[in-house]
C-alpha cells in the first residue's frame, strides 16, 4: 500500500475533525424538523412546497399570486419572492410567525443575478475577467446587500453552458466552457453562502437552470433541448455538479425538455443524477410556473392524463420539492395522495428539505434575522460597494482590436463622443438587474467628464439604438430602453460627422439595449442594428480614428466592424459604475485584461461555434478552401474572435513550451513550463491558458480542452516562468459507459493567451 502524501493526510485529519460537530448539528436539525413535522397537518406540509409572488413586487413571469396573506395565515405558503426591503419582509414574516398555527417562517428569494442594488457587470462579462477571486467577491458583496434588504435566498448562479449567441440568456452565464464555468459556479456559491448560512449576511444560493437550458434549439428561449448523454455529462452538466460540490443549498429546474421529458418531471435528472450520483441534499424548486407549463409540452402520465393534477404528480415523483407560483402542488397533491398517484413519504421528504433549509438559514432561531432595517442604509449601495463595482467592471472589459495603439486615449485634444449609448444611463445595468436603480448608474459621458482630463468633448447622439419599431416595442416591455429621437436618421448622422470633423479621435458608443438580451430576448440577427451600422459607416468614412465602445449581452457578428474600426472595446453591460470604469480603461488608468469566454462568429450561419469542437473524419486544417473537407463555401471556419481572446495595451510574448518529461504515469504528474514576457510599454495582466488534447480515445475527443489558467501581472520589460502541473485528473473524460476515466495514449499540451494562438508540446501517458 502506498503511503498517503502529507497534503492528503492533513486533509483527512481536518475532515475527520469536522465530523462530530457536523453530525451533532445534523442530529439537532433532524430532531427539530421531525418534531415539527409531527405537529403538521397534510395541508401544512403541502403548504411548505408552495412558493408565491405577491402583486406589486418584482415578477419574472406572466402570473401573479392571489390571496397571499390569507394563504400565509393558513400555513399554505413556504416562501415568497418579489418582496424586496427589510421593512416589507418583516411585515410578511410577522404574518407567518404570528398568525399561522405553527408559526413556521417564510423563505424570501429574489433574482440576485449580478449584484443587488449595487449592480456588477452581467455574468457573461464577469466571466471574462477570468478572475475567480474577483467573481467570488462580487457575490459576497451581493449577498451582504441582499440580506440587508431582507432576502435570504438568491436564484443564482445561472451556470448553463451556452454556445448559441442567439439565445438571450447567454448574458446570464459564464460562456461556452464547462471547466471555467465550473470554477465560476463554485466561486459564486461560496460568495453567497459563505461558511455559515445562519449568519445574517449570507444567502442561500440556487443553481439554475437544471439542466441543459443553454442548449435550446435555434437559440430560441424555452425551446427543446436534445443531446446525447455523453455530450450532456462531458460538456453541459459539470457546472451544476460543481455547484453541488460547493454546497449549494437549492437547485432550480429548467423549462426545457431533456430526453423528451420536461426537466421539471425528469426523474433521471432530479433523482438519479442530482441526488443519487452527486449526493445533493438540498431542495429543488421549479422555475416560474414550469409545472403548469408541462401541459403545453404535452407530457402526461401512463394513462394519458396531462392536466395540472397529473403534471404536478409527475413533478413530485421526479424529485421536485417546491412549486414556484403555479400552485399545482397546493391544489392537487392532496387529491393525488388519496388516489395513490404520489406517496406520503414523497410529500414528507419535500417538506423536510424545505424546513431544513430554513433551519440552516437560522430562521427558526430568529425569523427576523434578515429583517434588520438598520442595515438597509448601512450596507446597501455604499461608496465602498460602488468602488468595488467600478474595479470589477474594468476587469471584465475585453479589448478586441487596437490598431496604432490608439488606446489608451491621450488626455489632451478633442474627442467626438457619439452613439446612442454615449449619454445613456438606462442601459448601463444590463438585463436581470431587477433591484438595481438605473438612475443611480454612471453614463459613459459622465464617466469621461469625471475622469477630469484636459480634453474637449463634443457629444452627438448620432443614431437611435434601433429604428425598427417592432424591435423597439418588444425591447421596451419593462420600460423605455430604446428612446427614439424626434430628428431623422440623416440629421443625427450629419451632426455626428460634424463632431468627428472637429475631433482628433471618435469614441462611438454603440450596441444593444439592456433587454435585447436576457430571458425571452432571443435574436435571429445578432449584428448591430442598421441604424448604428449606418452611423459607423459615416464615421469610418471621415478618416478619423474610430474607437468603438460596445455594449452587448451576447457575442455579436462584428466582422465588418472589426475590419474598419480602429479600436474595439467590449464593455458588455458594466453595471452601476459602468461609465467610470469605461473611462478608467479608455484613458489608461487600468490596462484591460479581459478574455472572451465565448467565440464570436463571423455570421449566424456558423452557429453553434465553440473552440472545443470535435475534429471530424474530414477535418479542414488549411487557410484556403478545400473540397470534400469540413468547411464552408462562403466563409472560413474561424470565428472573428476565438475563445480566450483579449488584447492589452502592452504586448505579451510567449517563449517555447517545455514539459518536465515526455512519458507520464498515473502516479507521477508532469509539469508544463513557459516564459511569458511583457515586451510592450505598459504594465499589465495576462491570463495564461492551458489546453490539452487527447489524440486517440475510446470515444472521440475535442481538438483541445481548457484545463487550467493563471492570471499574472507583469511590469513593462518583466518576464515570468509560468508552471502548470498536469495530473491524470486533467486527462479524464466520460467514456461510452459514462464512466469518468483516463486512458493511456498520446496527448498534446497547448499554452497561450487564447485558444487559437498557442505553443505546443507532446507527452505519452503509459
N, C-alpha and C positions, 0 to 999 in steps of 0.2 A: 504493500500500500504506500502510495506517495505521501510525503509529508505535506500538510497544509501550508501554503505560504502565509507570511505574517499578516498580510492585509486581510486575507480571508479569515484567519484565526481570530484576529481582533474583531472583525465584523460579526463572527458567530458569538463571541463573548458579549458584544453590545446587544445583539438581537436577543440572546437568552436572558440578559439582564432586564430587558423590557417586558418579557412575557408575564411575570407575576403581576406587575402593575396593570398591563393591558387586560389580562384575564380578570383581574379584580374589577376593573372598570366595566368590562363587558358583562360580568355577572350582576353587578348593580343595575346596569341598564336593563338586562333581561328580566331581572326580578321586578323592577319598577314597571316596565311595559306589560309584563304578564299580569301583574296585579291590576293595572289599569284596564286591560282588555277584559278581564273577568267581570268588570263592572259595566262594560259597554254592551248596548243592545246591537242587534244586527244592523239596524238603520244607522246607528252612530259609527259603527265600523265602516260601513259603505260611505258614510259622510266624509270620513278621513281621506277617501280616494277621490274627492271632488275638488278641483281647482277652478276658481271662478275669477272673472274680471268685472268689477262693477262699472256702471256707466260713468262717464266723466273722467276716467283715467286714461292711461296710455294703452289703447287696444291695438293689437297687431294682427287682427283678423276682422272678418265681417260680422261676427256675432258678439253681442254684449250680454252679460248675465243679468237676470232679473231677480227681484225679491232676495237680494243678497243678505240683507240684515236679518230677515226672517229665517233664512236657511242657517245662518251662523248661530242664531239663538237655539235652533232645533238640533244643533250638532251635526248639520249636514254639509259642512264645509271644512276641508283640510287646509286650504291655503287660498290666498288672493294674490293676483298680480295686477299691475297697472295702478296701484296706490303708491304714491311717492310722497315722502315727507314724514319725519318722525312724529309730528303732531297728528297727522291724519292716520298714520298707522297705529298710534297709541289708542285713538278713538275706536278703530276697528278691533284692535286686540282686546280692549275693555269689554266689548260686546261678547267676545268669545269666552273670556275668563270670568266675567261677572254675571252673564245672563244665560249661558248654556249650562246644561245639567252637570256635566263632568268637568267644565272649565278647562278644556283642552285648548292650548294656544294655537294660533294660526302660523303657517309659513307665509312670508311675504317676499315675492320674487319680482324680478324685472329683467329686461334685456339690457344688462350691463355689458356692452359688446366691446367698445374700445374707449373705456373711461366712463365716468358717470357725469357729473356736472362739468368737471374738467375733462375735456374730450381730447383724446390722443389720436394719432393717425389711424385710419381704417386698418383693420387687421392685416390685409394684404400689404399695406405699406409698412406696418410694424415688422412683418416677417422679413422685409428687405433690409432691415438693419443687420440681420444675421447676428444679433447681439442678444443672447438668451437671458443674460442677467438684466439687461435693459427692459426686455419684454416682461420679465417677472416683476420688475419694479413698477411698470405701468399698471399691472394687475393688482399689485399691493396698494398702490395709491387709489385705484378704482374701488377696491374693497373698503378702504378706510372711508372714502366719500359715501359710498352706497350705504354702508352700515350707519354712518352719521345721519343719513336720510331715512333711516328706519328699516332698511331692507336686510334680509338675511340669506337671500338665495339669488344667484345670478344665472340666467340662461346663457351660459358661456363657459368654456370656449367652443366656438364652432371650428371643427377640425376636418371638415370634409375636403378630401383631395379633389381638386378641380383642374381639368385640362381643356375645358371649353370656355373661352372668354366670352362667348355669347351669353352664358349663364350669369345673371346679375349678382348672384350671391357669392361669386368668386371673390368679391370685395371683402367678405367676412372671414375668409380663411387664410391659410398660410401658403397657398400655391399648389404646385404640381408634384412635390416630392414628399414621400412618406417618411423618410429619415428626418429631414428638417422639420416637417410637420409634427412628428412625434416629440421632438425636443421642445418645440414651442408649446404643444399641448400640456406637457408636464410643467413647464415654466408658469403657464397661466393658472393651472390648478394650484400650484404651490403659492403663487402670488395671492390668489383669492382666499385660500383656506388656511394659509399659514401653518403653524404647528399645533394649533389648538382651536377647534371650531367653536368652543364655548366662550372664547374671547369676544368682546363686543365690537371688535374691528375686523373680524374675519367673516367670510362669506362662503356659504356652500356653493360650490361650482356645479354646473350641469353640462356635461359634454354633449355635443349635438353635431349633426343630426344623424342618429344611428339607424341605418347605415347606408353609405354609398350615395347620399343625396347629391353630391357634386358631380355624379356621372350621368345626369339627366340627359336623355336623348334629345338631340338637336339644340342643346343648351337652353331648353325651354323649362322654366321653373315648374316643379311638381310633376314633371314628365317621368315616363317609365325608365327604370334602370335595369340593365340586363348584362351580366358578365359571368365568366367562369368563376368557380370558387378559387381556382389557382390565382387568377388576377386579383380577386377580392382579398385573399389573405396576404398576398405579396405587396400589393400596391395601394389598397384603399383602407383596409382595417387597422394597420399599425397605429395611426394616431389615436384612435378610440382606445385601443389596448393600452397605449402609453398613458392616457389619462386615467384609466383604471389602475394601472400600476402606481400612479402618483397619488392614489387615494381619493379620486373624485367621488363626491357624495351622491350624485344623481346623474342619470343619463336620460336624454330626450330622444324619443323615436322620431323617425323621419317620415315625410309624406309619401315617398315613392314606394313602389313595389320592388321586391327582390325575389327572384325565382318564382315570379307570378303571384306572390302573396304580399300585400302591403306590409311594410315594416312593422306597423302597429299590431298586426296579427301574426307576425312571423316568429314562431316558436324557435326555429333554428337560430335566428339572430338573438332574440331576447333571453332565451333559456340555455340552449345548447352551447352557443359561443360565449355570450356575455357572462352568464352565471357559472356554467359548468366548466368551460375551458379556461376562462380568465379569472374566475373566482370573485366576481363583483358582488358586493354585499349591500350596496345602497339601494335606492329605489329608482324606478323607471317611470317617467312622466311622458305622456303623449305630446306631440306638438298641437297647435291650436285647432281644435275640433277634428283631429285626424281620425278619431274613431267614427264619428258621424260620416266623414268623407269616404269611408270604406264602402258605403252603399253605392256611391257613384263609381268606385273602382269596379264594382260587380263581384265582389268577393262574398262568399256565404259559407254556411256550414254544409255538412254532407247531405243534409235533407233539402238543400236548395233554398234555405232561408237566409235572406240578406238584409233584413230590416235592422233597426237600431239595436233591438234586443240581441239579435244574432251576432252582429259585429262586435257589440260590447262583450259578449261572452267569448268570442274569438280572441279579443284583446287580452282579457284576463287570463284565459287559458295559455296564451303565448308568453305571459310573464309581465304584462303591463300592470303598474301599481296605481297610477294616478291619471285621471281623465281631465285634460285641460279644456275647460269651458263647455264642452259638448253635453255633459250631464247624462251621458249614456249609462255610465255605471250607477249614478244616483237613482235613475228612474227605471232601470231594468234588471239589475243584478239580483235583487230580492226574488223577483219572479223566476229568473233563470236558476237560482238556487233551488227553489221549490220544484222546478221542472227537471232538475238534475243536469242542467247544461254546464253549471260550474259547481265547485265544491266549497264547503265551509272553510276548509284549510286554505284554499286559494285566496279567499277574502281575508282571512285572518293573517296570512303571510303578507299580503299587500298592506294591510292596515299596520301591522307590526313594523314594516320597513319605514313607513312614514312617521310613525311615532318614535322610532329610533333616531331618525334624522332630527326631529325636534328635540329629543333628549341630548344628542351630540351638540346641538346648537345652544344648549343651555336654557331653552325656553321653559322647561318645566321648573327650573330653579328660579328663573326671573323672566316672565313672559314679556316684560318691557325692557329687556336687556338692550335691544336695538332701537329703543324709542326715547333716547336721551336728547331732548330738544336743544340742549346747550351745545351739543356737538355740531349742529347744523351751521352755526355761524363760525365755529372754531376750525372745522376740518374740511369744509367744502369750498372749492374754488378760491384757494388762498394764493398769496404771492408765490409761495413755495411750490404749490401744485402747478401753477401756471408756468413757472420757470422750468419745472420738470417736463411739462408738455412741450415747451419750446425746444429743450435739449433733445428730447426723444424724437421730435419731428425732424430735426436736422439729420439725425442718424438714419431716417427712413428714406430720404430722398435719393434718387438714383440719377447720376449724370450719364445720359445716353450718348451724347455727342458733344464735342468741344473743339471745333476747328480753330486753329490760330491762337489757341489759349485765350479766347475771347472772355471766358470766365476764369477767375473772378473779375468782376467789373472794377474799373478804376473809380476811385472816389473823387472824380472831377469830370467836368464836361457836362453834356446834356443827354438825358435818357428820354426816349419816347416810350412811355408806358401805355400799352394799348391792349385791347382784348376785353371780351365780355366778363371775364372773371378777375380783371385787374382791380376793380374798385367794388368788389362784391364781398359781403360778409355772410350772406345767407347760405352759401355753398361751401364754406370753409370746413364745416364739421364732417361732411360726408354722410353716407347712409347709416342707418341704425344708430343714430345719436339721440335716442328718444328722450333723454333727460338733459341734454345739452341745450344751452341758450345761444343761438347763433348771433344774437345781438351783442353778446359779450365776446365774440370772436374778433380776431385781428385780420383785416384785409391785407392784400399784397401792397396796395398803395399806402396804407397806414404803416405797414412794416418797413417799407422803404423810407418813408418820412421819419419813422422812429430811429432809423439807422444813423441819423444825424450826419449824413455825408454832405460834402460840398457840391453835390451835383444838382443841376437844374432838371426838374422832372416835368415833362409835358404829357398830360393824360388825354387819351381819346378812347372811347369805348370800341369803336371800330366795327362791331357786329353784335347781333344777338347770339346767345348760345345756340339757338336754332330758330329758323324761320318756318319750320314745319308745324303748322297749327295743331295737327293731331298729336305729334310727339310732345309739343308744349303742354297740351291739355293733360295728357297721360302722365307726364312727369310732375305736373303741378298738383297732384292729388292731395298732398299733405301741406300745401302752401305754395306761394309763388317763388319757385326756384329759377324759372326762366322768365325774365321780365322783358317783354317786347318794347323796344324803343319806338317812339312816335315817328322818328325820321326813317327815311328809306335806307335800304342797304347801301345804295350808291353814296348817299350823303355821309353815312358813317364811315365808309371806307375812304372817301375823299378826305375826311377830317384826319383819319389815321395816317394816311400817306403824307399829308401836310406836316403832321407832327414828326414823322420819320425824317422828312426832308430837313428839319431843323435840328436833328439829333445826331449824336455820334454813334449811338447804338440803340436798337429797338428791343424792348422786352415785351414779347407778345404772350399774354396770359390767357390761355385757351384750354378747352377740354370739355368734359361732361359736367352737367349739373349733378348735385349730390345724389338724387334719386333716379338718375339714369342707370345706376347700378343698385344692387340690393334685392330684397325679396320682390318677386313679381316684376322685375325690371330687366328681363332678357332683351337682347337686341340682336337682330339679324345682320345689321350693318354696324360694325364696331370701329368705324373710322370717325374722324371729326365730322360734325355736321357741315353741310356745304356752305352755310353762312360763314363759318370760321375758315374753311379752306379758301374761300374767295378772298377773305381778308388777308390770310397769309400769302396767297399768291401775289396780291398787290404789294405787300411789304417786301417780299423776296425781290420783286422787280425794281425796287428802289436802289438796290445795290448796297444798301446799308447792312451791317451785320445784324442778324435777327436771332435773338435768344428766345427760344420757345420755353415757357414755363407751363407744364402740362398738368392739369387736374384730371384724374381718372380713377375709376374704381375697378378697372379690368385692364389686361393687355389690350392695346389697340392696334389697328393696322396703320403703321406710320412709315411705310416705305417711301412715299413721296416727301413727307416732311423730313425724313432722315436724309434724303438726297439734297434738299435745298436749304434747310435751316443751318445756321452757323453753329448753334449750340442747342441742346435739348436737355432740360432738367425736369425729370418726372417727380412731382411732389405729391402724387396721389391726392388724398384729402387730408391735410395736415392737422386738423383739429383746431382747438381753441386758439392756439398761438401760431397758426399757420403762417400768417403774414410776417411776423417777426422772424420765424425760423427760415422762411424763404429768403428774406433779406440777409440773414446771417450767412447763408450759403452763397447767394449772389455776389456779395461783397467780400467773401473770403474769410469771414470770421470763423467759419467752420468749413473744412475741406470735405466735400461729400464722400461718403464711404459705402453707400447702399449698393446692394447687389440684387438683381432680379431673382424672384422665386417662381416666376412663370416665364415661359417662352413667348415672345411677341411675334405673331405670324405676319407674313407678307400680305396675305389676304385671307378671307374667311374660308376659302377653298382648302387651305392647309389644315384646318381644324379637324380633329384634335392634333396638336403638335406639342411634343414634350421631348426632353433631352434623353430620357432613359427608355427609348423605344427598342424594339427587337430589330435584329439585323436583316431578317428575311432570307430566303434562298437565292434571291437575285438582288443583292444589295447594290446601291449606287454609291460609289466611293469617289467619283471624279468630280470635276468642276464644270464639265460640259455634258450636254445631253448624250445619253447612250440608249439606243433602242433595246427593248426587252430587259430593262432594269427597272427597279422600283423608284420611278421618278415621274415628274410631270412634263407635259409638252410645253407649258406656258410659263413655268416659274421653277426656280431651283427648290430643292428640298429644305433649304436652310431657313430658319427664322430671321427676322430683321435683327433681333437681339436674343441671344441664347440665354438659357437658364444660368444663373450665377454671374451674369454680366453686369458691369458697372464701372464707370471711369472715375478718375480722380483728377484733381488739379495738378498732381505730380505724376511721375511715371514710376512703375514698379517693374523691375527686371528679374526674371527667374533664371537661376543657374541650372545646371544639369541635375536630374533626379537620380539619387543613388539609393540602393537597398542594402541592408546590412548583410544579406545573403541571398542567394538565388534559389535555395531549397528550403522549404518550410515544413515542419511537422506540427501536429496538433498542439503539443505542449510547449512549443517554442515560437513565440511571436517574432516577427521581423520588424525592422524599423525602416521607414522611408524618410530620407532627408533631402532638403533642398534649401538653397540660399536665396533669399529674396532681398533685393536691393532697391532703395529709393534713389533713383537716378535723376529725379526732377528737381524743381525749385521750391517745393513746399513740403513741410512735414505732413504726414498723412497716415491713414489706416488702410490696411489691405486685408481682405478675407481670403486666406489661402485655403483652397478647396482640394480635398482628396476624393478621388473616384476610383472604383475598381471594376474590372470586367472579368467575369468567369467565362473563359473562352469556350469550354465544352462542358455541358451538364446533362443530367438525365432528363431535364426539361430545358428548353431554350432559355437563354439568359439575356438581359438587356445589353446594349453596347457599352454602357457604363452606368454605375450607380454611385451616388454620393454616400460616402462612408465616414466622413469627418471633415472638420474645418477649424481653422484658427484665425481669429481676428487679431492682427498685430499692428502696433504703432511704430512707425519708422520716421526718424528725423531725416531731413534733407541730407543725402550722402551716406546714410546709415545702411548697413546690411545686417541680416539676421538669419541664422540657420533655423529652419523650422523642421521639427521632427514629428512624425506620426507613427504610432505603434499599431501594427496590424496583427490581429489575432484571428483564430478560426471563427470567432463570433461575427467578424466582419465579412465572412465568406459564406455564411449560412443563407439558405433560401428554402421555400416550401416546395417539396417535390410533388410528384403526381398523386401521392397518397396524403398530401397536406401535412407531411411531417417536416419539421424545421431542422434541416440537416446541412452539413457541409460535405463536399466530395473532393477527392484528390483530382489534380489536374493543373493546367496552366492558367495563370492569372496575369492581367495587365493592370498596373498601377498608373494612375494619371494624377498629376498635381498641377494646378494652375489657378489663375484669377477668375476663371469661369469654366463652364463645362466644355467649351469649344477649344480654347487656347491653352493647351496643356503640354507638359513634359511627361514622358512615359518611361516605365521600366517593367521588367517581367520577372516573375518567380513561379516556381512549381511547388504545389502542396503534395507531399508524398503520402 
